[in-house]
């Protein structure tokens, strides 16, 4: 799944982050830098939510426009390929 940006086996806490995003309306994820928080919440969850018809519309906000556009580009790539 997502071989272009998931190059290693996901640790259990990645599944916990995704499960929390699916089941909770809001929350805080605290993890060190480089632990795929943005990948899970801004790439994987939106794809999951659309495919499983959990969400029809989403808003991706990031620290910069370039980061948000990058997340959207990655999501679009997964649906097109």
Secondary structure as GFF3:
##gff-version 3
##sequence-region A 1 81
A	DSSP	alpha_helix	12	23	.	.	.	ID=ss1
A	DSSP	alpha_helix	37	39	.	.	.	ID=ss2
A	DSSP	pi_helix	40	44	.	.	.	ID=ss3
A	DSSP	alpha_helix	45	51	.	.	.	ID=ss4
A	DSSP	alpha_helix	65	80	.	.	.	ID=ss5
###
